[in-house]
Amino acid sequence: MEYGKLVKRALDIMWKFKYLWIFGFFIQVGSGGGGAGRLSGKIDKIKLPALHVDNFFRSIALEIILLLVLFGLLVFLFFLVLKMISKGGLIHCVWRIETGEKPTLGDGWGVGVKNFWRILCIDILMIILALLAVGVTILPVVLFIIASGVWGVFSAVILIPLFIVILAAILLTELYATRTCIIEGKDVFDSLSSGWDTLKSNLEKSLILALIGIGSIIIYVIGFLIVALMLVVPFIIIGVMNLFWGIAWGIFFGLIYIIIVSGAWGAYIDSFWTLAFLELKKLRPAGGTDLSA
């Protein structure tokens, strides 16, 4: 497997098929949600300030808070649904592109909707496994630190690296299982089993691919911050002359920048893993680009 060509092909697909940025954006945004869920767990602990207002205004304030929490949950669920659909849609489109076809946004959307529940179940099961990994590695470290500082440090040296290894295995299995589900059409448990088998059979290659993925993330973050700092300068100048317009235009163009860049990044990194999966499973069709060594 020629890893450099794999990266180049993923970048090429990302750039030529810009509609994939829509899927990429929702995958990235959906991965970063969850704040509303934490807030809802604390709503019963909110105490209104001890002001001299009657019960009517207190009830109105509580209703507003509940509505905001409900709105936050709805937004979270909305982006979660779009993330699941987009994952399936992007994988399908990249796969079909590699056959020499020209899938549309609608084609990807249809496949994403069709496989929504299977993709969601795979993610849920992987989250459960990750939580179990935390329970058997990180939790004992915390308990040992509380009970005895020395044993806590000793256990951390052993269990934290173990947690990293387990978490990496879970994430890679999820990446392969999701693509098995979409490309090979298998159900949830068969996809997970196949994903695990793919990882075991290609452990060294998977490790290299993971390192390339981590390197891509580092380059992306550095590039994102550098460009963001360059873009913020004009709005600082505008803000010196007029604070309101500096902030307003800065927020507006900042959101556009985040949407475009996160969409492009999501399209690239998911294309990269789909191409890698096709190579590992030897599923690349005759019309696709040969990236094997």
C-alpha positions in Angstrom: 0.0 0.0 0.0 1.4 3.4 -1.0 0.2 5.7 1.7 1.3 8.9 0.0 -0.9 8.0 -3.0 -3.8 7.2 -0.6 -3.6 10.7 0.9 -3.3 12.3 -2.5 -6.3 10.4 -3.8 -8.4 11.4 -0.7 -7.4 15.1 -1.3 -8.3 14.8 -5.0 -11.7 13.4 -4.2 -12.3 16.1 -1.6 -11.4 18.8 -4.0 -13.2 17.5 -7.2 -16.4 16.5 -5.5 -17.2 19.5 -3.3 -20.7 18.4 -2.6 -19.1 15.9 -0.2 -18.3 18.9 2.0 -21.9 19.0 3.0 -21.6 15.5 4.4 -18.2 16.3 5.9 -19.6 19.4 7.7 -22.4 17.5 9.4 -20.1 14.6 10.4 -17.8 17.1 12.1 -20.5 19.2 13.7 -22.4 16.1 14.9 -19.2 14.8 16.5 -18.8 17.9 18.6 -22.4 18.1 20.1 -23.7 17.1 23.5 -23.7 20.3 25.6 -27.5 20.3 25.9 -27.6 16.9 27.4 -25.3 17.9 30.3 -27.4 21.0 31.0 -30.6 19.1 31.1 -29.2 16.9 34.0 -28.7 20.1 36.0 -32.0 21.8 35.4 -33.5 20.5 38.7 -30.6 22.1 40.6 -31.1 25.6 39.2 -32.1 28.0 41.9 -33.4 31.4 40.9 -31.9 34.4 42.6 -33.6 35.4 45.8 -35.2 38.5 44.3 -38.5 40.0 45.4 -40.6 38.7 42.5 -43.8 36.8 42.6 -44.3 33.2 41.7 -45.6 34.2 38.2 -42.3 35.6 37.1 -40.4 32.7 38.7 -42.5 30.2 36.7 -42.0 32.2 33.5 -38.2 32.2 34.1 -38.3 28.4 34.7 -40.3 27.8 31.6 -37.9 29.8 29.5 -35.0 27.8 30.9 -36.8 24.5 30.1 -37.6 25.7 26.6 -33.9 26.6 26.0 -32.9 23.1 27.3 -35.5 21.5 25.0 -34.3 23.6 22.1 -30.7 22.5 22.8 -31.7 18.9 22.9 -33.6 19.2 19.6 -30.6 20.9 17.9 -28.3 18.1 19.3 -30.7 15.4 17.9 -31.0 17.2 14.6 -27.2 17.3 14.0 -26.9 13.7 15.4 -29.3 12.4 12.8 -27.6 14.4 10.0 -24.2 13.0 11.2 -25.4 9.4 10.9 -26.9 10.0 7.5 -23.8 11.9 6.3 -21.5 9.1 7.4 -23.3 6.6 5.3 -23.7 9.0 2.4 -20.1 10.0 2.2 -18.8 6.4 2.3 -21.2 5.4 -0.4 -20.3 8.3 -2.7 -16.5 7.8 -2.3 -17.0 4.1 -3.0 -19.0 4.7 -6.2 -16.5 7.4 -7.3 -13.8 4.7 -7.2 -15.9 2.6 -9.5 -15.8 5.4 -12.1 -19.3 6.5 -11.5 -20.6 10.0 -10.6 -22.9 9.7 -7.6 -24.9 12.7 -6.6 -25.7 14.2 -3.3 -29.1 12.6 -3.5 -27.6 9.2 -4.0 -25.5 9.5 -0.9 -28.4 10.9 1.1 -30.6 8.0 0.1 -28.0 5.4 1.2 -27.4 7.3 4.5 -31.1 7.3 5.3 -31.5 3.7 4.4 -28.6 2.7 6.7 -29.3 5.2 9.5 -30.3 2.8 12.2 -27.4 0.4 11.5 -24.9 3.2 11.6 -26.4 4.5 14.8 -26.4 1.1 16.5 -22.7 0.6 15.6 -21.8 4.0 17.1 -23.9 3.2 20.3 -22.2 -0.1 20.8 -18.8 1.4 20.3 -19.6 4.1 22.8 -20.7 1.4 25.3 -17.4 -0.4 24.8 -15.4 2.8 25.2 -17.3 3.4 28.5 -16.5 -0.1 29.7 -12.8 0.6 28.8 -12.9 3.7 31.0 -14.5 1.6 33.8 -11.7 -1.0 33.8 -8.7 1.3 33.2 -9.3 4.9 34.1 -11.6 4.4 37.1 -9.2 2.1 39.0 -6.5 4.7 38.5 -8.7 7.4 40.1 -9.6 5.1 43.0 -6.0 4.1 43.6 -4.9 7.8 43.5 -7.6 8.6 46.1 -6.7 5.6 48.3 -2.9 5.7 47.9 -0.9 8.2 45.8 1.9 5.7 45.2 -0.3 2.9 43.9 -2.2 5.5 41.9 1.0 6.5 40.0 2.0 2.9 39.5 -1.4 1.9 38.2 -1.5 5.0 35.9 1.7 3.9 34.2 0.2 0.6 33.3 -3.5 1.3 32.8 -3.5 4.6 30.9 -1.4 3.2 28.0 -3.7 0.1 28.1 -6.7 2.4 27.8 -5.1 4.2 24.8 -4.6 0.9 23.1 -8.1 -0.3 23.7 -9.6 3.0 22.6 -7.6 3.0 19.4 -8.8 -0.6 18.7 -12.4 0.5 19.3 -12.1 3.6 17.0 -10.5 1.6 14.2 -13.0 -1.2 14.5 -15.8 1.4 14.2 -14.2 2.9 11.1 -14.0 -0.5 9.4 -17.4 -1.7 10.6 -19.2 1.4 9.3 -17.7 0.9 5.9 -18.5 -2.8 6.0 -22.1 -1.9 6.7 -22.3 0.5 3.8 -20.1 -1.1 1.2 -20.8 -4.8 1.9 -24.3 -4.4 3.1 -23.9 -6.4 6.3 -26.0 -6.0 9.5 -24.7 -4.4 12.7 -23.1 -7.4 14.4 -21.7 -8.9 11.2 -20.2 -5.4 10.4 -18.6 -5.2 13.8 -17.2 -8.7 13.5 -15.8 -8.0 10.1 -14.4 -4.7 11.2 -12.6 -6.4 14.1 -11.3 -9.1 11.7 -10.1 -6.4 9.3 -8.2 -4.7 12.1 -6.6 -8.0 13.3 -5.6 -9.0 9.8 -4.1 -5.6 9.0 -2.7 -4.5 12.4 0.5 -3.0 11.1 -1.1 -1.2 8.2 -3.9 0.1 10.4 -1.3 1.5 12.8 0.4 3.4 10.0 -3.0 4.6 8.7 -3.8 5.8 12.2 -0.5 7.7 12.5 -1.2 9.3 9.1 -4.7 10.3 10.4 -3.2 11.8 13.5 -0.6 13.7 11.4 -3.4 15.0 9.2 -5.3 16.2 12.2 -2.2 18.1 13.5 -1.6 19.7 10.1 -5.3 20.6 9.8 -5.4 22.2 13.3 -2.2 24.2 12.7 -3.4 25.4 9.3 -6.8 26.2 10.6 -5.4 28.4 13.4 -2.9 30.1 11.2 -5.5 31.1 8.6 -7.9 32.1 11.3 -5.3 34.4 12.9 -4.7 36.0 9.4 -8.4 36.4 8.8 -9.1 38.0 12.2 -6.7 40.9 11.6 -9.0 42.9 9.2 -11.9 42.6 11.7 -9.7 43.8 14.5 -8.9 46.9 12.4 -12.6 47.4 11.7 -13.3 46.9 15.4 -10.9 49.7 16.3 -13.0 52.1 14.1 -16.4 50.6 15.0 -16.6 47.9 17.7 -20.1 46.7 16.7 -19.3 46.2 13.0 -16.0 44.6 13.8 -17.6 42.0 16.0 -20.6 41.5 13.6 -18.6 41.0 10.5 -16.0 38.9 12.3 -18.7 36.5 13.6 -20.3 36.3 10.1 -17.2 35.5 8.2 -15.8 33.4 11.0 -18.9 31.1 10.7 -18.5 30.9 7.0 -14.9 30.0 7.4 -15.6 27.3 10.0 -18.4 25.8 7.8 -16.3 25.6 4.7 -13.1 24.3 6.3 -14.8 21.8 8.5 -16.8 20.5 5.6 -13.6 20.1 3.4 -11.8 18.4 6.3 -14.6 16.0 7.0 -14.8 15.1 3.3 -11.0 14.4 3.2 -10.6 12.4 6.4 -13.6 10.1 5.7 -12.5 9.7 2.1 -9.1 8.7 3.3 -10.5 5.9 5.6 -12.9 4.7 2.9 -10.1 4.4 0.4 -7.9 2.7 3.0 -10.7 0.2 3.7 -11.1 -0.6 0.1 -7.4 -1.3 -0.2 -7.3 -3.4 3.0 -10.3 -5.5 1.9 -9.2 -5.6 -1.8 -12.5 -4.2 -2.8 -11.2 -1.6 -5.1 -12.9 -2.1 -8.5 -11.0 -2.3 -11.8 -11.9 1.3 -12.6 -10.5 2.7 -9.4 -7.0 4.0 -8.7 -4.6 1.3 -7.7 -2.8 2.3 -4.5 -1.4 -1.0 -3.6 2.3 -1.5 -3.2 
